[in-house]
């Protein structure tokens, strides 16, 4: 069983992102209807540099967010995460802060797919997470078992939905561009 944070500590991230079966990290909490304008406000879209985009991640809600994130952390949110425009910069900015997964009650469809397509940012649906948010605080630890599709938070275990099928294949490849290149080589 591979645990993401152990791979980081050993500087051995040669495996596919979805080969990692357990992701364990600190929580950053957000509520319902977090839109892409809050994730990466339009004023910061003048750059295409992922690290610079990351420095403005969540600036519409918390201008200090990017300084609080540690590699391997996880966003926990309510319903309709990533609603609003279809800008790819929103999941790119989150990914490059070091966030490895987003657990939400539900996602905006295009945002969810953008997470898959850019690779390295795993969107996980979890019915019932909204009820748990009131009992959580930033910095609490969450453990996501991708293989068994469960989430453990403060000794509670919840069922979740991890990407499967073609979505998993795209994540395994490192995103849609690499997935397509791999397919064309065959």
C-alpha positions, 0 to 999 in steps of 0.5 A: 500500500502506497501512502502519498506522504511517505512517497514525498518523504522518500523523494520517490514519486516515480509511481502514477498518481493513482498507484497511490492508494492512501492519501493522508494530509491536513485539511483546508476547509471551504463551504458550498458553491466555491466558484472559480472566480474565488479560486483564482480571481480574474485579476491574476489570470495575466500569467500562465506560470503555474507557480505564480497562479498558485500564489494567488490560489483562493485569493477571492476567499483567503489571500494567505491560503497559498502560504498555509498549504503544505505539499500533500494537503487536501481541500474539503468542501461542500456542494458545487465546488468549482462552479462558475467559469470553465477556466483551467487555471482554477485547478492548476492553481490548486494543484501547484500549491501542493494540494493533492486531492479535493474532497467535496459533496459535489463538483461543478462538472467542468471543474471536475473534468479539468482536475482529471485533465490536468492530472495530479489533482484528484477530485473525490466526491463524498456524500455526507461530507457537508454534515461533517464540515461543522465538526472539522477545522483547518489542520485536521487530518484526513485519510483517503483510501482510494482503493476502498473508496473511504475517507477517515476523518476524526475516527469517522469513516465515510464512503467516497467516490474516486475516479475510475475507468477512463478518468483513472487512466487519464490521471495515471498518465499524468493528464489528458495531454500525456494520455493522448500522447501515450495512445498515439504512440501505440 
